[in-house]
């Protein structure tokens, strides 16, 4: 079969086998083979796993995030490191936001469960902030300055979701002092300043 795959443009037999394992939810069978695989193959499989899992299981945010964080720990020299770091920051914010929404929906009927969601959200937001602090624009990784700006807004939004208005105000004031009037960052800060005052 591999010989026939060689005749198909941009197809790789091993990649398709790995993709099948991931799609079937059997990726651990490949992970268990890591000790016998080359570092290049481990990295390649891990990147494929990161690319496919959010499409196959978009609701499994925590598991997908753990896969990304595992990659960052195992392959710090990877050419895909910065992109995975950005994607992990984005996903961790979305995970924290989802937990906050769950907490709000449970607040009246199950306050203890709601508090549990908020505790989890706080932990996830801490992971988000640590990742966000390391993200920079990188053309090769496909990370634009607009992407970096979006993560800055996510940072402000995370404190709003946590109802941490003191920290939100501190960040807003720092941005208003740092950026020129009417710049995108200044406008973002004024927007969250207004929301903070209403809250």
C-alpha positions as CSV (number, residue, x, y, z in Angstrom):
1,X,0.0,0.0,0.0
2,X,2.8,2.4,0.8
3,X,4.1,2.3,-2.8
4,X,0.7,3.4,-4.1
5,X,0.5,6.2,-1.6
6,X,3.8,7.4,-2.9
7,X,2.1,8.1,-6.2
8,X,-0.6,10.4,-4.6
9,X,0.3,14.0,-4.2
10,X,0.8,15.2,-0.6
11,X,-0.2,11.9,0.9
12,X,1.8,9.9,3.4
13,X,0.8,6.4,4.4
14,X,2.1,6.7,8.0
15,X,0.3,10.0,8.5
16,X,-3.0,8.5,7.3
17,X,-2.5,5.5,9.6
18,X,-1.9,7.9,12.6
19,X,-4.9,10.0,11.5
20,X,-7.1,6.8,11.5
21,X,-6.0,6.0,15.1
22,X,-6.8,9.5,16.2
23,X,-10.2,9.5,14.4
24,X,-11.1,6.2,16.0
25,X,-10.2,7.5,19.5
26,X,-7.3,4.9,19.6
27,X,-4.4,7.4,19.7
28,X,-3.1,6.0,23.0
29,X,-2.1,2.9,21.0
30,X,0.4,5.1,19.2
31,X,1.4,7.0,22.3
32,X,2.4,3.7,24.0
33,X,4.9,3.2,21.1
34,X,6.6,6.5,21.8
35,X,9.6,4.9,23.5
36,X,10.4,3.0,20.3
37,X,9.7,5.9,17.9
38,X,12.2,8.5,16.8
39,X,11.9,12.0,18.3
40,X,11.0,13.3,14.8
41,X,8.1,10.8,14.5
42,X,6.9,11.6,18.0
43,X,6.8,15.3,17.3
44,X,5.1,14.7,13.9
45,X,2.4,12.5,15.5
46,X,1.9,15.0,18.3
47,X,1.4,17.9,15.9
48,X,-1.1,15.8,13.9
49,X,-2.9,14.9,17.0
50,X,-3.1,18.6,18.0
51,X,-4.4,19.5,14.6
52,X,-7.1,16.8,14.4
53,X,-8.5,16.5,17.9
54,X,-10.2,19.9,18.1
55,X,-12.0,19.1,14.9
56,X,-13.0,15.6,16.0
57,X,-13.9,16.4,19.6
58,X,-14.4,20.2,19.9
59,X,-16.2,19.7,23.2
60,X,-13.3,17.9,24.8
61,X,-11.5,21.2,25.6
62,X,-9.7,20.0,28.7
63,X,-8.3,16.9,27.0
64,X,-7.3,18.8,23.9
65,X,-5.6,21.5,26.1
66,X,-3.7,18.8,28.0
67,X,-2.4,17.3,24.7
68,X,-1.2,20.8,23.7
69,X,0.5,21.4,27.0
70,X,2.1,18.0,26.9
71,X,3.6,18.9,23.4
72,X,5.0,22.2,24.8
73,X,6.7,20.3,27.6
74,X,8.1,17.6,25.3
75,X,9.1,19.5,22.3
76,X,10.4,23.0,23.3
77,X,12.7,23.2,20.2
78,X,9.9,22.3,17.7
79,X,9.3,24.6,14.8
80,X,5.6,24.3,15.7
81,X,6.1,25.3,19.3
82,X,5.0,28.9,19.0
83,X,1.8,28.0,17.0
84,X,0.9,25.4,19.6
85,X,1.6,27.8,22.4
86,X,-0.8,30.4,20.8
87,X,-3.5,27.7,20.1
88,X,-3.2,26.5,23.7
89,X,-3.6,30.0,25.1
90,X,-6.7,30.5,22.9
91,X,-8.2,27.2,23.9
92,X,-7.5,27.7,27.6
93,X,-9.4,31.0,27.5
94,X,-12.3,29.4,25.8
95,X,-12.3,26.6,28.4
96,X,-12.3,29.0,31.2
97,X,-15.1,31.0,29.6
98,X,-17.2,27.9,29.2
99,X,-16.7,27.0,32.8
100,X,-17.8,30.5,33.9
101,X,-21.0,30.2,31.8
102,X,-21.7,26.8,33.4
103,X,-21.2,28.3,36.8
104,X,-23.7,31.1,36.0
105,X,-26.3,28.7,34.8
106,X,-26.0,26.6,38.0
107,X,-25.8,29.5,40.4
108,X,-29.5,29.5,41.4
109,X,-30.2,25.7,41.3
110,X,-26.9,24.3,42.5
111,X,-24.7,26.9,44.2
112,X,-22.1,24.3,45.3
113,X,-21.7,23.0,41.8
114,X,-21.5,26.5,40.5
115,X,-18.7,27.3,43.0
116,X,-16.8,24.2,41.8
117,X,-17.0,25.4,38.2
118,X,-15.6,28.8,39.3
119,X,-12.7,27.2,41.0
120,X,-11.9,25.2,37.9
121,X,-12.3,28.3,35.8
122,X,-9.8,30.2,38.0
123,X,-7.2,27.4,37.5
124,X,-7.7,27.3,33.8
125,X,-7.4,31.1,33.5
126,X,-4.1,30.9,35.4
127,X,-2.9,28.5,32.7
128,X,-4.2,30.9,30.0
129,X,-2.4,33.9,31.5
130,X,0.9,32.0,31.7
131,X,0.6,30.9,28.1
132,X,-0.5,34.4,26.9
133,X,2.4,36.1,28.5
134,X,4.8,34.1,26.2
135,X,2.9,34.6,22.9
136,X,4.4,37.1,20.4
137,X,3.7,37.8,16.8
138,X,5.4,35.4,14.5
139,X,4.9,35.5,10.8
140,X,6.3,32.0,10.2
141,X,3.9,30.6,12.9
142,X,1.0,32.5,11.4
143,X,0.6,34.6,14.5
144,X,-0.3,38.2,13.6
145,X,-0.2,41.3,15.8
146,X,-4.0,41.2,15.6
147,X,-3.9,37.7,17.1
148,X,-1.7,39.0,19.9
149,X,-4.2,41.9,20.5
150,X,-7.1,39.4,20.6
151,X,-5.3,37.6,23.4
152,X,-4.8,40.8,25.3
153,X,-8.6,41.3,25.1
154,X,-9.1,37.8,26.3
155,X,-6.9,38.6,29.2
156,X,-9.2,41.5,30.2
157,X,-12.3,39.4,29.5
158,X,-11.0,36.7,31.8
159,X,-10.9,39.0,34.8
160,X,-14.3,40.3,33.9
161,X,-15.7,36.7,33.8
162,X,-14.1,36.1,37.2
163,X,-15.6,39.3,38.5
164,X,-12.2,40.4,39.5
165,X,-12.8,44.1,38.9
166,X,-9.8,45.3,40.9
167,X,-7.3,43.5,38.6
168,X,-9.4,44.5,35.5
169,X,-9.2,48.1,36.5
170,X,-5.4,47.8,37.1
171,X,-4.8,46.4,33.6
172,X,-7.1,48.9,32.0
173,X,-5.4,51.8,33.6
174,X,-2.0,50.4,32.6
175,X,-3.1,50.1,29.0
176,X,-4.6,53.7,28.9
177,X,-1.3,55.0,30.2
178,X,0.8,52.9,27.7
179,X,-1.0,53.3,24.4
180,X,-1.8,56.4,22.3
181,X,-5.4,57.8,22.4
182,X,-7.6,56.2,19.8
183,X,-5.2,53.3,19.1
184,X,-6.9,49.9,19.0
185,X,-5.4,49.0,22.4
186,X,-6.6,52.3,23.9
187,X,-10.1,51.7,22.5
188,X,-10.1,48.2,24.0
189,X,-9.1,49.5,27.4
190,X,-11.9,52.2,27.3
191,X,-14.4,49.6,26.4
192,X,-13.5,47.4,29.4
193,X,-13.3,50.4,31.6
194,X,-16.9,51.2,30.8
195,X,-18.0,47.6,31.5
196,X,-16.1,47.5,34.8
197,X,-17.8,50.7,35.9
198,X,-21.2,49.3,35.0
199,X,-20.5,46.1,37.0
